[in-house]
């Protein structure tokens, strides 16, 4: 028999583990109290108990002493002698009664009593049925035995294990402190806790899982609560500047000596680490380093700036500002002289612009016209319908011979809810595209073209697109808004035109403008203005749907080619927005340049360096006003300042030495 004892113990443990209470939480449990008026003897769940005073029946109401209620009905008792107030409190209920008062207050609401609490034989007695039923018990009475029973049914909820560490991380050898926050949803007592993986001290840095399980008074175990304990030596932030003091506008080099004692890789967050300061005084620079375990360290250095100008702000950023990045620019741009072009030529390409109604809330015809030869289509629409919408471009051959359609350049922005950024996106792609494609349309045939350039839009999103077409004969171009999946060729012919909403649609001549500047550039600060009707005449055209005159304010969809023939000295090409936020792209000597590379260019006191060009080089730019941006915008032609010869690399002005 002794040899079989371990097997029996193992079987008992196995059945205990797979029992319903252990596997699926406790079954509903009844708390049963039995008592008899006039007797101090009672039972709770079958266990005998002795009351400090026998229950009494007064006018058919059973009264019990206060202590019995608090101990056996799981209620916290407060007795206030002044006013003779009795308060019972559980997690869900609060009962306030007053001796001899016919009204009780339950969770702040008054309720009448059949019989109020009273003093009997120098004991405070309370009505048993009212208190029991208010605390969600069921009271029964057996006339044969005079026995009163109160049954409280508890739901099958298990305890919840929860804990927290006293701090996010502990150092090796430091005493680990935790706070046990475990609880039971029904206020049962937690009688046992079981920790796994928890020690007082850890000597090796790392991440250690720690688990806690708790057991309630009915024997139910909680699910494990597991959290990661981080043992870590935090990194040490440390940096200096290359010099003890600097002049206004003098380039600053920061030398970062931060390290981590555990050899973890670090990430760095700088605050106020300007490449140069332009106000005298002390400037606080902060570095926060974070290791892979989340440990942090912080260092602060005050940079002293003397009241002596080394570079002005304009000089410094023209020398060291990064291309396509937003820089501060506080100069009085509108006082700069405007460039007088030697020649302005307009090509024979027509612009077909679909932008009104800009916001589409239903299906319909957006714009339609018949064009031939070189053309450009420009689309900018926002979906304000309740479901997906798609803009389609339908080409219909209205002649008697086949028509060849060649797409030479194209660019898509979106679909996106970031409307401003779609302008930069489609222009960057348009200027970079160099893969022409062709399709042929037979007489009377209608086909969708540029379908991949105009994808479906979710509600609230926007599509901006531009493409250059060469049409060998007359083609009717129809821009239509339809829900995806429709038979668009059939339906597009019968769609009613949508009304304009104040934006621009129409067909305009002069979609290409060539500007030649022959004057010597670099002797003074100059500017070219785009989108200002006083200096950049808007193209005139017609709304083919209504026959009314249309004006392309801002010249959106027009492509400017600007040739700067004579660079007298090194020159910085800089964009400065005037009308509002700006986000686009242009081309400098064949290379697309985002303006800016991230976010957007705010108006007036900010700028973006496009390119620095050398003395004697001819420079050619291509520019088109981006949809979603505000105009006018200025192209500044700024003479480069003379460098003082310092060895400063803006891409490496923070020099980090990893330990």
N, C-alpha and C positions, 0 to 999 in steps of 0.2 A: 504493500500500500504506500509505503514511504517513497518507493521509486516512482510511483505514478503521481505524486503530489505536484511536482513542477508542471506536469501536463495539465492537471486539473486547474492549477492557477492560471495557466496560459489560456485555457478555454474560458474560464470565468472572465478574464480580462478582455478576451475577444468579444464575448457576448455583451460585455458592458460597453465596449466601444461602438458596437453596431446597434445598440438599443435605440429606439426612436428618440428618447430624450437627448442622447448624445449626438445622434446623426442629424436630426431635423429640428432641434429645439424642444423645449419642454411642452408636453401636452397641457391643455387647460387644467389648472389646479384650483381646488376649492379650499377655502379657509372656512371651517365650520365651527361655530361656537354654540354650545348648548348650556342652558341654565334653567333654574326653576325658581320662581318668586318665593321668597322666604328662606332660601337656602344659600349659604355662602359657597357651596360646592358647584363647580362648573367644569366643562371640558372644552378644550380647544384642540380641534383635529384629533379628538379621542384622548388627549392627554389631560389628566385631572389638574384643575387649578382651584385655588381658594381665593374668593373675593374678600376685600377688606371690609365690605359691608354687604349684607344680603339684598338682592333686588326686592323692590316693593311695588305693589299695585295700588294706585290711588286713582279712584274714579275711572277704572278700566284702562288706565295708562300705566305701563310698566316703567319704573325708574331704576337706573343703575348708578353706582358711584362713578365719579370722574375718573379715578385711576383705572378702573376696568376698561373704560372707553379708550384711554390713551394707550394702554398696554396691549390690548387685544384687538382693537380695531385699527391698529397701525396709524394712529393719529397723534400728532404733536400737540401737547396740552399747554395752554397758558392760562393761569388763574390770576386775575387782577382784583385784589381785595377791595380797592377803591372802586365802587360801583358794582362790585360782585359780578364781574364779567368773566365768562368762560369762552375760550377760543380753542377750537380744534382745527388743525391744519394738516392737510396731506398735499402731495404734489399737485393734485387737481382741484381740491376743494378747501375752502376756508369757511368755518361756521363760527359765528359769534352769537352768543346768547347771554342774557342777563337774568339773574335770579328774580323770579316773579314777573318777568316781562313776557307778554303773550306773543312777541314778535322776535324772530331770529333773522340774522343777516347771513345769506349764503352767497359767497363770491360777490359781495357788495349789493345784493338784491334782498329786500325784505321779504320774509315769508311768515305767515301766521302759524302759531303753535296751538295744538289742541289743549296742551297743558304745559305751562312754562317750567323751567328748572326751579327747584325749591330746596330749602334746607330741611332735612329729615334726620332726626336723631343726631344732630350736630354734624351731619354729612351733607355735602352738596350733591344732589342727585339730578340726573338729566333724563329726558324721555328717550327710552331705548329705541323705539321704532323710528322716530324722526331722525335721530343721529345716524342709525344704521342705514336707513334707506337713502339719506342724503349722501352718505359715503359709499353708495352703490352696492349696498347689501340687500339681501332678501330675507324678510322676517317671516317665520312660520310658527304656528302654535298647535300643540297636540292636546285637545281637551281631556283625553283619557289620562295622560301622565302629567298634565299641566306644564309640560316641557316647552320652552321657547328655544327656537333655533335661528341662528343668523348665518347665512351663507354668502361668502364673498368669492366670486369666480374670477380668477386671474387669467389673463390671456397668455398665449404660448409665446411670449417674448423672452429672448435671452439677454443676458447682460452684454454691455458694450465695453470693450477694452479700449482705453485711450490714455496716452501719456505724452509728455513733452520733455525735451531736454532743457536744462537750465540755460543753455547758451547754444548758439548755432554750431560752434566747434570747440573742441578741447585740445589743449596741447598734450603731447606725449608726457606721461607721468602725472598729469593733473587729475585730481579727484573728479570723477564723473557724477553729476547730480541730475536726477530725473524727478518729475512730478507726476504721480499717478492720478489721472483724471477719469478713471473708469466709473461707470454708473449703470444703473438698471432702469429701463424705460418706465417700469411700474414701481420704482422705489423699493424693490427688494434689496436686502443687504448683500454686499459683496463680502464673501467670507474667506476667499483664498485667491492669491495671485501667483502666477507662474511666469518667470522671466527666462528667456532664452537668449544667450549671447551677450548678456549685460555683466560687466565687470566694473569694479571700483576704479581701476587704473588701466590704461593701455600705454604701452611703451613704444609701439611702432606706428608711424603715421599711416593712415589709410581710411577706408570707409567700411564700417562694420554694421551689419544688420542686427537690430535688436528687436525682439518680439515679446509681447505681453499677452497672456490670456488670464481671464478672471472667472471665478465661479460664484454663483449666487447661493442664497440660503437653501434653495431647492435642489441644488446639485447641478445646475445647468452651467456649462462652460461657454464662454464667448468665442467668437472667431478671433484668430490672432490679429493683433495690431502690430505691424512691423514698420519700423522707421530706420533710416540710416544714420548711424552715429559717425561723425567726422572727427578723426584725430589728425591734427594738422598743425604744423608750425607756420604761422602766417608769413606771407612774403614781406620783404622790407623795401619800401619805396625810398629812392634816393636819387637826386639829380642836382646838377649845378648848371650855371651858365658859363660860357667860355670866358666872360669878363665879369668884373665886379660891378661895372656900371656901363651904361650905353647912352648915346645921344639920340635925339629925336629922329626917328626914321632910320636908325642904324640897324642892320640885320643882326638878329640874335641867334646864337647856336646853343641848344640845350643838350647837355651831356647826361644821359640816363644811365645810372649805375645800379638800378634796382636789381634785387636778387631774391631767390627763394631758397631757404635752408634745406628744403626737401628735394630740390632739383626739379620742381614742377615748372611747366611752361607758363609764362605770364602774359596777361593782356593788360593794355594800358589805356587809361582815360585821363586826358589832359583837360584842364580848365584854364582859359585865358592865356594859353601859350602862343601868343602872337609872334609872328616873324619879326615884327618891329612895333614899337609903341610910338604914338604921335602926341602924347601929352607928357610933360615933365612930372616927376614925382616917383612914388613907389608903387609898383604894380605887382599884385599877388598872383603867383602862378602855382597851381596845384596839380599834383600827379597822384592818381589812385591806381594801384596795381592789384590785379586779381589773379590767383592761381587756379589750377584746374579743379581744386576741391572747394572753391568759393571763398577761400581766405583772402583778406584784403589788407593792404597797407597804404598809408597816405603820407605824402611829403609836400611841404610848402616852401617856396622860395620867393623872396621879395626882390624884384628887379628894379634897380635904381636907374631912372632916366634923367639925365642932366638937361638943363634948359638951353640946349644948343642944337641947331638943326643940322643933321647929316644929310638926309634926303627928305624932301617933302613927301606927303602921302602919295601924290600923283607920281612923282619920280620913282618912289620905291616900288609901287605896284606895276608900273610900266616895265621896270627892270626885272622884277621877281614874281609878279602875279602869274599864276598858272593859266594857261590857255583853257578856255571853255568853263572857267570857274568864276563865280560871282565875286567881284571885288568892290570895296567902297570907292565911290567917285563923287567928290563934293564940289567939283569945279562948276563954274557957271556956264554950262554947255550952250545955253541959248544965246550967249554972247559971242560964241565962236562964229567966225565967218563961214558962210555956206559955199560949197564948191560950185563953180559955174562950169557945167559940162561943155566941152567943145562940140559935142555931137550927140544927139539923141535920135535913135532910129527905132521905128516900130515895124516888126515883122508882119507877115500876112496871116499868121495863125490866129484863129478865132477862139475865144473862151466861152464855153457853155457852162454856166454856173447854176447849180441846183442847191439853194440854201434857204428857200422860203416856200412854205413854212419851215423854219429851222426845227421846231419841235413837232414831231409827227404823233398824232393821237388816234389816227384811223387810217384805213386804206384809201388810196387815191392817187391821182396823177400829180406829180410834183413839178415837172417841167417837160416841155417838148419843143423841139425845133429841128429843121432840116438844114444840114450843113454839108460842105464838101471841102476837099483839100486839107491842109494842115489845121488841126483843131486840138483843143485841150478841154477835157472835162474836169470839173471841180465840184466835189460833193461834200457837204457838211450838214449832217442831220442828227437829231437826238430822238430816241424813242420814248415818247410819253404815253404810249398805249399801255393797256393792262397786261399785254402778253407780247411775245417776241414779234418783231417786225423786221423786214428786210427791204433795203432799197435795191432795185434792179435797174439796169440800163439795157433797154431794148433797142436794137438797131434794125431798122426796116429799110430795105432797098426799094425806093420809090421810083427808080428809073427802069429802063428797058434792057440794061446790060448788067452783067455781074459787077459787083463792087468789091474791091480789095480793101480791107481794113488792116492797117499795120499799127501796132502799139509799140512806140519807141521807148518811152519812159513811164514809170508808174510807181505809186507809193501809197500804202494804206496806213492809217492811224486808227487804232481801236480794233474791235469795239471795246470801249472803256468808259467808266464813269468819270475818269480824270480827264475832263474835256480839254484843259489847257495843254496837257502832255500829248494829246493826239496830234497837235500841230507839229511838234518836233518829230514825232514818229513818222508821219507820212512824208514829210519833207526829207528827212534823212534817207528814207528808202527811195524816194523819187530821185534824188540827186545821185544815189549810188547805183541805180538800175541801168544796166547796159545790155539787156537781153531782149532785143525786139522779137515780136511774134506777129503772125499774120493770120487772117481768116478771110474767106470769101463768102459773099452773100448773093444769092441769085435774085433776079427781079421778082418783086412781090414778097420775098421771104423776110421773115422777122425772127431774129435770134437774140438771146441774151448775150451780152459781151461783158468782159471784166467781172465775171461772177465771183471769182475768188477775191476780188478787190473790195467787194461789198458784202461781207458776211452778215448773218442774222444778228440782230441787236436785242439783248435782253432789256426789259423796262429800265429806264434811267441811264442807259449807256449811249455812247455816241460813236459815229463813224465819220472820219475825215479821209478823203481820198482824192488823188489827182493823177491824171494820166494824159499822155500826149498821143494823139491819133493822126494818122494820115489816111484820108479817104479818097479813093480813086474816082469816086462819083458821088452824087447826092445821096445822103442817108438821113432818114428821120431818126433822131435820138430821143427816146422817151425815158424819163426817170420816173419810176413808179414805186409806191410803198405798198407792200403786200405781206400778209402773214406767210411764213415759210411753208413750203409744200403746195402752194397753189399752182394751178395751170397758168403761169404768168403771161405767156404770149397771148392766149385767148382773153384772159381777164383784163390785161393792160389796155387793150383796144377800147374797152367800154368803161374805163374808170373816169370819174368826174374829176376835174382839176380841184386841188385843195387851195383854199384862199391863202394869199400871202399874209405874213405876220410881222411885217416891218423889216425883215431881213431882205437879202438881195437874191434875185434870180434873173436870168436873162442871158442874152448872147451879145458878146462884146468883141470889137476888133482890137488889134494891138495886144494880143496875149503875151507877146515877147517884146521886151524893150532893151535896146542896146545903148549903153551910155559910155562915152569915151571922154576921159579926163586927161588933157595933155599938159596942164599947168604943172610946174615943178612943185612937188609935194615934200613936205618935211621942214619947211622954213617957219611955219606957224601952225597953230591948231586949227583944223578945219573940220567941217561936218557935211555929210550928205543926208538928206531927209527923205524918208519913205513913208507914204501914207498920209502926208499933210497936203490937203488939196491946194494950198497956196503955193507949194513948191513941187508937188508931185501930182499932176493933173489926173483925176480919176477917169477911167475909160468910160465912154458913153456907148450905149447899145439899145436893145429893145427887149421887152418882155414878149416873146412870141405867142404866149397864151392869151394876152390881152391886147397886144398891139401898142402898148404904152411905152414911152421912153424909159429906159432904165439907166442908172448910173452906178458904176462899180466903185462905191466909196471904199477907200483903203486899198483898192486894186488887189484884193485877195484873188489868188489864182494866176496873177501876172508874174512872169519870170523875168527878172532884171539881170542882164549881163553887164557888169561894170568893169571897164578896162582902165587901169591906172598906168599910164604910159611912162611917166617920168618920176621916179622916186629919187629926190635930190639927196636925201640922207635917210638913215635907218628910220623906219616908220612902224608905229603900232596901230593896227586896225582894231577898233574897239566899238562894241555895240552899247548903246545907252537908250533905254526905253523911256518914252515920255508920256504915252497915253494911259499906261497901266501895265499890269503884269504881262510878261512876254516870254514865249517859249517856242523856239523854232530851230532852224538849221540853215546853213548856207554852204557854199563851196568856195574854197580859196585855192586857186591854181590846180583845180582838178580834184581836190580832197574835201569830202564833206566834213563840216565842223558843226557839232551841236551848240546851240546857244540858249541856255547853258547846258553843260553835260548832265546836271542834276537839278531837280526842283525847277525854279523859274527865275527870271530876271525881274526884280521889282523896279518900279519906275523911279526916275529922277536921280537919286543919290547912290546909284549902284551902276556897275558896268560889267561887261564880259570882254576879255581880250580874245580876239579872234585869231590873230596871227601877228607876228613881228616879221616885217619884210626888210630886205637889205637894200642899201643904196644901189641904184642903177638897175634893179630888177623890175621888169614889167609884171604887173599883178592883175589877174583876172578873177573877179568874184561873180558868183551866181546867187541871187537872192529872190525869195518869194515870201510875201507876208503870210505868216502861218494862221490857219483858222483857229479861233478861240482866243487869240491874243489881241491886245489892244494896240492901236496905232495913234500917233506916229511913233517911229523909231528912228534913231540917229546912228549913222555909221560915222564914227569919229576917226579922223586921220591925224594922229598925234606924233610929233617928233620924239624919237627916243632920247631920253636923258643920257648924259655922259656918265658912265660907271666910274666909281672911284677906285676900282681895281681890287676890291675885296674878293676873297675866294669864298663865295656863298652859294650853296646849292639849296634852293627852296624845297627840293624833293628829299633832302637829307639834313634839314635844319634841326631835326631831333636825331641825335646819334645815340643808339642803344647798344650797350655792351652786355650780352647775356652771360650770366654766371654759369 
